[in-house]
Amino acid sequence: MKKIIFLLIFLSTSFLFSNDVLDDFINEQVKIESQLLDQNLSLEKKIEIKDTQDARYQKFLLEYAANKEEYLQQSSPYKREINKLKLRLNSNKYRGYTNAVMRDEVLIKSYNLRNGIREAFHEVMLLTESESKSFFKDKINETLVKYFSKFTPLDENKYISDDQDKSNPIIKSLNKALKDLDYLENVANTFSAELVANSAYIYRTGRLSKSHFFTFLKKINTSDHGKKINTYLSPYNLNIASILFVIALIIIIIVSNIVLRFIIDRTLKYYKFEEEDIAYIHTHITKIFKMITSLLVIHLILIVYMGLDITSINMSKLFSIAYVVLVAIALYRITNTIAYIKMESLKSSMVLRNEVINLSIKVSNSVIILMAAIAILKILGVNLTALLSGLGIAGAAVAFAAKDSIANIFGSVSILLGDVFEQGDWIETNDVNGTVVEIGLRASTIRTFDNALISIPNFELANKGVKNWSRRSIGRRIKMNVGVTYESNFDDIRQAIDDIRAMLKEHPGIANEHTNYQHSYRQAKLVSMDDFKGVKRTSLVYMDEFAESSINILVYCFSRSVVWNEWLEVKEDVMFKIAEILKKNNLEFAYPALTLHHVEKANRPDIDIST
């Protein structure tokens, strides 16, 4: 993008320069430096002038780099003036004109400084021929030191005294020369700083000026027909080459959009995406790329029309922010679209857990937003190092204020790493009983069995005892006490117990010691794999208790299935079979009863039964 903008700058200005553009620019900057040193100007006005000066420097440096082949061949216009001044200086010394001598010394100093700026700048232009950008940047500093270290500031006290006649024309010209030298020294300092600040742009533009395409476009501008057309376009800051370039670029962008859509369609159909998914991708992703390319076309047209000034630079910043936002939206939609399309296959994955997938999507979205925010701050010129340092200082206060949120984030990490529960698990705590809907960064949401949705902070779940009823592979408990009457025959009870044991052993829905379970878990852990995976095969039937109204038989076993409705079916069938066994063995279910014994008076004379 930057290379295209540099190319457009070159095309807009490659035929507009005068022969002594550098000297004109130095004279222009002398006037600006005099304004910046004006004590009568307000600070706001000086800031405005400085911003305009920075934009002017950038435009000039890039324009000069774009036309370096032409301007490096020109000789210095200052050497001739320096020689003239030296001859006049010797003449004035011979005649004893002290004030004129001092004036000429100052003027020679000024022209030497101008010549130093020119030679340093031209050497920097030659350095753009190097293949390494880092080498170019290093050599810029060496070049500036080499030329400007020769210059030593004048001692103004030597040239100004209180007894001088201020009305003398020579004294006036001397004072003016001293002021101009002061301004010129500031120009040299600013020129050096701008060269370093714009070194990357200068290097790219200088390298582009050597390209064949660059040369071809320049020839269009400088041809006879091109000059005729440009006379009509120049009032609008346009030229024929830049217009042709923009038209060609628009055609390339349109063709690229068509080709991109064709490639995306072919790729999606090759991987057998459904038509609904293809339409979804075009709606949410391809549309963003169209918006980016359309914005790029508008941006380039405005660059060509406006040129490179402070307004267009600020405009380019706004466009750059828009590009960052659109690219961030595109990346955001790409990650979420992939997750959306692949969700079904990811759900069936034995490697990736659903909550890890959801958390990964949230983290990736947060990273995209963070990177976009950093890019926008950089475009706006914010010092990110200072900003991050400030955030570090304020981090302690923020961490203290957000300690609960941080604790919840670590709680979510603890739940995921500890594999305490996952989405879809039935869990129970002291306060809630339900199915896990989602494990978020801050809280987990649980759907209770009365269909309420509850959000519990992860910190609380990580630090509480959690029953996970879903972590069972084989065995959901069936426990009951079967009570028979005290009138029952104990031989019949013993036979009934044996029959119930045999029934449970042969029942297809009851787990026993012969029930096998194959699991794919392989890990070096000194734990019982049955307990770890939730496998229960215990089956117990015993006469357990002489209760108040019954003789209780304990039936304790586990169903093969852990699914609730299947467990209920097995339990129901077991209960029917137990009832049949009791009936076959002449046993009756006991129920709470009160037995009254009538005592005869002959046997108990101490009791008056008449009352």
Secondary structure, 3 states (H helix, E strand, C coil): CHHHHHHHHHHHHCCCCCCCHHHHHHHHHHHHHHHHCCCCCCHHHHHHHHHHHHHHHHHHHHHHHHCHHHHCCCCCCHHHHHHHHHHHHHHHHHHCCHHHHHHHHHHHHHHHHHHHHHHHHHHHHHHCCCCCHHHHHHHHHHHHHHHHCCCCCCCHHHCCCCCCCCCCHHHHHHHHHHHHHHHHHHHHHHHHHHHHHCHHHHHHHHHHCCCHHHHHHHHHHHCHHHHHHHHHHHHHCCCHHHHHHHHHHHHHHHHHHHHHHHHHHHHHHHCCCCHHHHHHHHHHHHHHHHHHHHHHHHHHHHHHHHCCCHHHHHHHHHHHHHHHHHHHHHHHHHHHHHHHHCHHHHHCCCCCCHHHHHHHHHHHHHHHHHHHHHHHHHHCCCCHHHHHHHHHHHHHHHHHHCHHHHHHHHHHHHHHHHCCCCCCCEEECCCCEEEEEEECCCEEEEEECCCCEEEEEHHHHHCCCCEECCCCCECEEEEEEEEECCCCCHHHHHHHHHHHHHHHHHCCCECCCCCCCCCCCCCCCCCCHHHHHCECCCCEEEEEEECCCCEEEEEEEEECCCCHHHHHHHHHHHHHHHHHHHHHCCCCECCCCCCCCCCCCCCCCCCCCCC
